[in-house]
């Protein structure tokens, strides 16, 4: 479990993109910050929720998002840039320090619920490097709920010695999430941890 109050980029292990190569248009885009304080213990997995090669871009995600609270506006934002027809490149920047981080991301639909599969763009990553978030878009509002590790531990789906999840395939992981879609513990509810984040479209995107 990561320490309460740890910034999101450390919870997710975000680092600069390093030697990953991006299309020229990727660098030309505005680098939008994303820096949020979350105290959850996100679930880490060697496997995504589905096969990235079978994914499709969700056009509703494309663009820039900022915090819904006027008090926090400007401290961070996040932009989703189509990398190809299956995945997004996600660019993040801490509005206070100017640090830039990058993800790869793609969507998985499970019984109509949409999830983000998130992985840092860095060659020097831990093997347990996928994280997941349920996302809901209503108009210009994006709500994210981070999948927590509590339910997986409760169901003995994490090896206590290695910390690795006990799933042999993405299909098996997907089925576990499907079965527990309506279980609030999937998102850490009942703890004091904050696992939700609400953003709004940046004005330039409207």
BELLIN-V408827 format. One record per pair of residues at least 6 apart in sequence whose ideal C-beta (glycine too) atoms are under 6 Angstrom apart, sorted by sequence separation. I is the first residue (numbers start at 1). J is the second residue. D is the distance in Angstrom with one decimal. If there is no record, write none. Layout:
<<I,J,D> <I,J,D>>
This chain:
<<67,73,5.7> <83,89,4.3> <152,158,5.0> <167,173,4.3> <180,186,5.1> <66,73,5.7> <93,100,4.7> <107,114,5.6> <108,115,4.8> <136,143,4.7> <158,165,5.6> <188,195,4.7> <80,88,4.5> <81,89,4.8> <157,165,6.0> <187,195,4.9> <2,11,5.3> <92,101,4.6> <108,117,6.0> <135,144,5.3> <157,166,5.0> <80,90,5.7> <119,129,5.6> <66,77,4.2> <91,102,5.7> <105,116,5.4> <106,117,5.4> <119,130,5.4> <133,144,4.6> <134,145,4.4> <79,91,5.2> <64,77,5.7> <65,78,5.3> <90,103,3.9> <105,118,5.2> <117,130,5.9> <118,131,4.8> <133,146,5.1> <78,92,5.4> <64,79,4.4> <90,105,4.9> <103,118,5.3> <104,119,5.2> <132,147,4.3> <87,104,5.6> <88,105,4.6> <103,120,5.9> <104,121,5.7> <115,132,5.3> <116,133,4.7> <62,80,5.3> <61,80,4.6> <76,95,5.1> <87,106,4.4> <102,121,4.2> <115,134,5.6> <116,135,5.6> <75,95,4.7> <74,95,5.7> <114,135,5.6> <57,82,5.4> <11,38,5.8> <8,36,4.5> <57,85,5.9> <8,38,5.3> <11,42,5.9> <55,86,4.4> <32,64,4.7> <5,39,5.8> <151,185,4.4> <4,39,4.2> <150,185,5.5> <151,186,5.0> <150,188,5.4> <148,187,5.6> <1,41,4.3> <148,188,3.2> <35,76,3.8> <34,76,5.0> <145,187,4.7> <33,76,4.1> <33,77,5.0> <34,78,3.6> <32,77,4.4> <32,78,5.8> <32,79,3.7> <148,195,5.8> <58,107,4.5> <146,195,4.6> <145,195,5.8> <55,106,4.1> <145,196,5.2> <29,81,5.5> <144,197,4.5> <52,106,5.3> <143,198,5.1> <142,199,4.5> <34,92,3.2> <50,108,4.3> <32,91,5.9> <35,94,4.1> <49,108,4.1> <141,200,5.6> <31,91,5.3> <33,93,3.6> <140,200,5.3> <33,94,5.7> <140,201,4.2> <31,93,5.0> <33,95,4.3> <26,89,5.9> <49,115,5.7> <110,177,5.9> <49,117,5.5> <110,178,5.1> <31,100,5.4> <48,117,4.3> <60,137,4.8> <65,142,5.4> <46,127,5.4> <46,128,5.7> <48,130,5.1> <44,128,3.9> <17,102,4.1> <45,130,4.6> <14,101,3.9> <42,131,5.0> <9,101,5.4> <20,121,4.7> <17,121,4.5> <18,122,5.2> <42,146,5.2> <43,147,4.8> <18,123,5.9> <14,120,5.2> <40,146,5.2> <43,149,4.3> <13,120,5.6> <15,122,4.5> <40,148,5.5> <41,149,5.0> <43,152,5.7> <12,131,5.7> <45,165,5.0> <47,167,5.9> <50,170,5.6> <48,170,5.7> <47,170,4.8> <49,174,5.2> <47,173,5.4> <68,198,4.5> <68,200,5.0> <65,199,3.9> <66,202,5.3> <64,202,3.9> <64,205,5.3> <63,205,4.1> <40,188,5.3> <40,193,4.3> <39,193,4.8> <39,194,5.5> <40,195,4.4> <38,194,5.7> <36,197,5.8>>
